[in-house]
């Protein structure tokens, strides 16, 4: 965003093809507007001269090709509305005269390369037809009564951008074709420019403005056969036609006229933002993570009883008399399950022959202890036969004593289903 409402500058008008080319003939005022919401200011810029002698120029940023189509249509609409507003204050004959001049120029234009004596300084180079020439008032299709120039700026950046992507030639052809079609519809000229290095088409742009506004002779021939590497496109008003545009279309065109620019040139900023949002990892708090994991374990146990039984055996085999600790020899799931079942059968504290319900309770209480901050208290044991019922969790203080253990077999801590 710029701090100014509109920018004003001027260009010294000199005819560089005349002997006295150093002489300044006039000062051409240039008003610049970069916000379409301020279009109401344009009539005030042209208050002294009106549309007569005015030239509209729309500058597109080729460094952002995904915005070209939308930007062009926006400013074309601004130009149309401005011309209609100014023509309301003019006589009908006067406004019709302006439109007829545009139609006559477009239909009687002859490119420099097609004229006799086309060498510089030879022959009559004026492209303006006599006033009695016959012409079609419906050509161009959209006639605003003002010469229109469409400029694609930063052509060098656009060329570099295309080289980084596949099908560079097809994309360049698509861009030039679509812009030429729009320019033909409005009777506008089209050129690509660049300020890099020695510049591209900068002097040509100034010469063309002087030609349309002051009637200076035009000596540069059209350059419609542009490529990705030689991007200096120049199509003057009246040169182009639908046949010429179609003649440069590839036999197997990758992109057709119905495709939007944003589809051919996706906005990399939006793509990067979308990828960043997709790849963003959300870190949960420990309590939230444990709750989520506990829910998944519960749902998994409900869907797969066999899986729960295996987890039960593994959990029981890793709990020893001295609390949760590493064991040099962990019992296999099958042995642990059978041992736990035999003791549960003798003690009468477990229901059924399996240990799956107990292990589920153990897992739930384990995660509950993590959530509430209460851990499992450890009580050291001095031998395999002493303190068989001493080790308890805080949740088991009110439960009955543990079942008796067999001689020669290490005790395993079993957690009852609930405190009844």
N, C-alpha and C positions, 0 to 999 in steps of 0.2 A: 504494500500500500504506500502511496505517495502522499506527502503532506499537502500538495497543491490540488486544486479543483480541476484545473486544466493547464496545459503547458503551451506557451507561445514562443515561436522562434521565426526566423525569416531566412530566406536564401537569396543571395545576390544573383540576379538573372543575367547571364552572359551567353551570347551565342558563340560557342567556341569554334564554329565552322566558318565564321566571318573573319575578314581581315582585322577588324577592330574588336577581336574577341576579348580583349582586356577590359573593354568598357562595360560598366554596369548599366544595364538597360532598365532594370526595375528591381524592386524588393518583393519577393513572393512570400506572403504571410503563411505560416504553417501553424495550425492549431492542433494540439494532440489531446486526445481524450482516452483514458484507459478504463473507465467505468461506465458501462451502458446505462446505469441508473442516472447518470448526469446528461443524458441525451438532450434534455430540454435546454441545455446551454448552446447547442449548435446553432439554432436560429439567431442567437445574439452575436455569434462569431461572423455570420454572413449578413448582418443587418445592413451594412453599407452597400454590398454588391448583390446580395441575394444568390440564387443558384447560378446566375449567368457568370461565367468565368470561374466557377468552382470546380474542383476535382476532388473526388472522394478516394481515399486510400485505406484499405483494410490490411493491417500487418498481422500475420499469423506467426506463432512461435513454433517452428518445426522441431525445436528441441523437446517439445512435449506433443508428439503426434497424436496421442490419445485425446487431446483437447482441441485439435484442429477443427474437426467437423462442428462441434458445438460452438466454438468461438466464431467461426465463419458465419454460421446461421444467425447467431446473436447480433453481430454487427451488420449483417445484411438487412436484418429487420430494423435496426436503428436507422440505417441509411434510407430505407423505404419510407418509414414513418416521418423522418425529417423532411424528405422531398415532398411528400404529400402535404405536410403542414405548411411549407413555404409556398407551394403552388396555389394554396387556397387564397393567398394574398396577391396573386398575380392574375392578369387577364387570361382568359382561356386561350386566346390566340398566342400569347407570349409563352405560356407553358407548353402548348403544342409545338411551338417552334423549337424549344429546347429538346423535346423528345424527337422531333424530326431530324435535328442535327446529329443526334446519337445514331439513329437508324441509318441515315445517309452515310455516316462515316464507316459504320460496321459493314455495310453492304457494298461499298465502293473501295474498300481498302485493298491495296495491292502491295505485297511484300517487296522489299528492296531487291531481293534476289531474283524476282520475277520480272523486273522492269528492264527496259532497254537502257543501256548506258548506266548500269547499276554501280559502276565504279565511283568512288567518292569524288565529288566535285563535277561529275558529268551528268548531263541530262536533267530533266525536271523531276524532282523527288517529292513534290507535293502530292499527298494522298487525298486531299480534299476535293470532292467532286463538285461540278458546277451546280448552281442552285436549281436548275431545271431538270436534274437527273431524276429518273423514276426509281422509287424504292418502296419496299413493303413496310408499312407502318407497324406491322406486328412482329418485326424482327429488329432487335432481339425480343424474346418472349417477355422479359421483365425490363421495361424501359423507365428509368428514373429521371431521365432528362439531364443527367450529369455523367461525365466520364468517370469510370470506376477502375481502379487499379488494385489487384489483389497481390500482396507480397508475402512470400514465405521466407521469413528471416531465419538466420542461423542454419543455413543449408549445410555447412560443414559439420555441425554437430549432428544433424539428421543423418548425414552420410555415414558418420562414424557409428552412430547408434544402429543403423541397419546392418553394418558389417559384423556386429556382435551377435546377430540373430540369423537363423536359417532363412532361406528364401529371400535374400536381400533384394534381388532384382524384382521379384514378384511384388514385394511390398512397396518398392519405389514406384513401379508401374501403376499399382493400385492407387497410390497417393496422387500422382500426377494426373491420372485418368479422372478421378473423382473431382479434383480441383478444376481441371479443364472443362468438365461438363458443367459445373456451376458457373464458371466464368463465361462460357458460351451462352448460357441461359440469360445472363445479365448484360451481355455485350461488354464484358470487362476484359482487361489484359491481365496476364499472370506471369510472374517471374519469381525465381528463387535468388536470394542474395546471401552474402556472407561478408563479415568484416575481418575475417581471419586472413593473415598474410597480406597480400596485395589487394584483397577484396575481390568479390565476385558480383558483377552486375550493378555495382554502386553508381558508377558514372552513367551506365545505361539507364538506370532508374531516373536519375536527374534529367537526362536528355529526353526521356519519354514524357516526364511531367511537363517540361518546357514545350514539348511538341504538342501535347494535348491542350495546354492552357494558352500558349502564345502563338501556336502555329509554326514553330520552328521545324525545319525539315528533319526528317527521320532517316538516318543512314545505316542503322544496324538492322540486319536481317534476323528473322525469327530463328530461335533455337529450340525447336519442339522435341528433337530427338535427344533428350537428356538421359543420363544413366546415373547409377549410384556414385560412381567415381567422378563423373563430369556432370555435376548436379545443377549447373547454371541454366536452368530452364527459363525461356523467354518466349511468351506467346502473346503478341500484340492483339489488340481488339480488331476483329474482322478477319484475322488470319485463320482461325480454327473452324472446324466443322465436325459433325458427327462422324463422317467418313474418315477424316484424319485421326480422330481419337481412337476409333476402332481399329485402324490400321496398325497401331503399335501394340495392340493387345496380343499377348501370347496365344498360340493355338490352344494350349491347355492352361487356361488362366486359373490360378489357385484361388483368387478372390474375385467374387462377382460384385456387381453394382449394388446389390441389396444388402451387403454386409456393412456394418457400422465400423467406424474407425476404432472404437474401443474394443471391438472384437479382434481386429487385425493387430492393433497396438494396445495390449492390456497395460493398464497403469501399474508400473512396477512399485510405486509407493503403496498402493492399495494391496497389491499382492504380498509385499513384504509384511505389511501390517497384519494381513489375514494369516500368513504363515506364523508370525510371532504369537498371535492369539491362539492358534491351534497348538503350537509347541510349548505354550506356557505351562509350567508345572506348578500346581498349587500345593504348598506344604501345609499339612494339617498339624494341629497341636497333638501332643502325645495322647491326651485323654480322648480326643476325637478319633485319632487313628486306632486306638485300642477298642473303642466302641464299635467302629466300623469293622475291624477285624473280628470282634466277638460276634457281631451279627452275621458275618459271612460264615463263621464256623458253625453257628447255630443252624443257619439255613442249609449248609452243606451236610451237617449231621442228620437233619430231618430228611434230606433227599436221598442220602446214601448211608443206610445203617451199617453196611459192611465196612465202609470207610471209617465210620465212627468207632467200630469195634477194633480196627487196626490201630487207630490213634489211641484208643483206650489202653491197649496192651503196651504200646510204646511208652505212654505216659506212666503207667504203673511200674514198668520195668526200670524207669529212671528215678523213681522215688525210693529211697532207702530209709533205713531206720534212723539215721542221723539227719534226715532232711533231704533236700534236693542237692545232689552232689554227683560228681562223676564217678563212674564205677569202671574198674579195669575190665570187667566182663559183664556186659549187659545181656540180660536174658532175651531170648528170641520172643517175638510177639506170641507165638503159640504156647510156649512154656509159661510165660507170664500170665497169659489168660487162663490157662488151666490151673496154675497155682492159686491165682486169685479166686478162681471159682471154687476150688476145693476148700479154701479157708472160709470163704463166704458161706459155703454150705454148712460147715460145722458151726460157725458162729451164729448163723441164722439172721445176720443183719442185712444180707443182700437178697433181692428177689430174683428168682430165676437162676439159671446156670451161667449166664454170661456176665461180663463186667462192663458192658457198654454204657449202661445208665450211670454208673459210678464215674467212669472216665469223663462223661459229658459234664457231670456236676463238677468234677475236678478242674476241667478246663475253664468252665464258667467262673468258678471261684478264683482261679488263678488270675484271670483277666480282671475280675472284680477287685481283687487285692491291688492290682496295678492301678486301677482307676481311683480307688479310695485311698491309696498310699499305705495300706496295711500289708505287710509282708508275712512270710511264714517264719515263725520263730523256731530256731534250731536248738535242740537240747542234745548235748553230746552223749554218746553211749560208750560204755567201757567194754562191752563184750557182746557176744551174739545172744546170750541168754538173759542179760540184765536189762531192766527198763523196757520191757516189751511194749507197754502201753503208755510210755511217758511222752512220746512225741505227738503233739497235737497242734493244729492250726488254731488261731483265735476263734474261728467259726465253730470249732468242735469242742469247746470247753464244756458245753452243757450236754454233750452226747455221752452215751454209755461207754464203758470200758471196751478196749479193743478185744477181738477174739483171741483165744489162746493160740500159740504158735507151736508147730511141731518141733521136736528135738532134732537138732542138727540142720535145721532149715532157717535161713535168715528171715526175719520178720519184714513185711512190707506194709507201709502205712496205707490204710484204706480210709477213704473219706465217706461217711454215711450220706445217704441221699438227702436227708433233711433232719433238722432238729425238731423232733416231735414232742 
